[in-house]
Amino acid sequence: DGGITQSPKYLFRKEGQNVTLSCEQNLNHDAMYWYRQDPGQGLRLIYYSQIVNDFQKGDIAEGYSVSREKKESFPLTVTSAQKNPTAFYLCASSIDSSGSGGGADTQYFGPGTRLTVL
Amino acid sequence: QKEVEQNSGPLSVPEGAIASLNCTYSDRGSQSFFWYRQYSGKSPELIMFIYSNGDKEDGRFTAQLNKASQYVSLLIRDSQPSDSATYLCAVTGPARQLTFGSGTQLTVLP
């Protein structure tokens, strides 16, 4: 049963604490993405990875870090430097990220992690 | 100017009517256009994608793309209360990454 899984579903962070959000996919997709969504807003790109051991900053990378050691996994760490981390975090994957209109850039989303700062 | 703009709504239509959702984008080089549906508290799910000018139909959904005018629209025929959700338009941006609009909230009234 192929898909994208994210854990945990809900996460609570104390001030000054780093937390890591998990994202795993078994779709054999090369590209993976992390987005943040705030209430009533669209999705904003945090980081993306087109291939193992390589990743690029998105529009709002400050205060976040990622790794891509395996094709299936793309964890996101929310560091204490992120001053307003309360949001809905979404992981996505696609066959590739060419953006060339061929269909392989279609992104599919995991169920999301809702992070709240206490 | 936002890269991808949508009317935030809320848009209300009666059950059985046609719902029309619109999206404009700023990058003339965009090649991939997507519509996602997002229920409250859930993640976005793909409805359909379109790459060529014209219409693309999938069941009750029709996507329309006009690259010259830089807009993409989604028509939902025979709207059902279960179609009530936020619809997100997404377009590939200058860096070939998806840029999302802020979404249009649709309510289908029984």
Boltz contact constraints between the chains, C-beta under 6 A:
constraints:
  - contact:
      token1: [A, 41]
      token2: [B, 102]
      max_distance: 6.0
  - contact:
      token1: [A, 42]
      token2: [B, 100]
      max_distance: 6.0
  - contact:
      token1: [A, 42]
      token2: [B, 101]
      max_distance: 6.0
  - contact:
      token1: [A, 42]
      token2: [B, 102]
      max_distance: 6.0
  - contact:
      token1: [A, 42]
      token2: [B, 103]
      max_distance: 6.0
  - contact:
      token1: [A, 43]
      token2: [B, 100]
      max_distance: 6.0
  - contact:
      token1: [A, 45]
      token2: [B, 97]
      max_distance: 6.0
  - contact:
      token1: [A, 90]
      token2: [B, 43]
      max_distance: 6.0
  - contact:
      token1: [A, 99]
      token2: [B, 32]
      max_distance: 6.0
  - contact:
      token1: [A, 99]
      token2: [B, 92]
      max_distance: 6.0
  - contact:
      token1: [A, 99]
      token2: [B, 96]
      max_distance: 6.0
  - contact:
      token1: [A, 101]
      token2: [B, 31]
      max_distance: 6.0
  - contact:
      token1: [A, 101]
      token2: [B, 32]
      max_distance: 6.0
  - contact:
      token1: [A, 101]
      token2: [B, 51]
      max_distance: 6.0
  - contact:
      token1: [A, 105]
      token2: [B, 32]
      max_distance: 6.0
  - contact:
      token1: [A, 106]
      token2: [B, 49]
      max_distance: 6.0
  - contact:
      token1: [A, 109]
      token2: [B, 43]
      max_distance: 6.0
  - contact:
      token1: [A, 109]
      token2: [B, 44]
      max_distance: 6.0
  - contact:
      token1: [A, 111]
      token2: [B, 43]
      max_distance: 6.0
  - contact:
      token1: [A, 112]
      token2: [B, 43]
      max_distance: 6.0
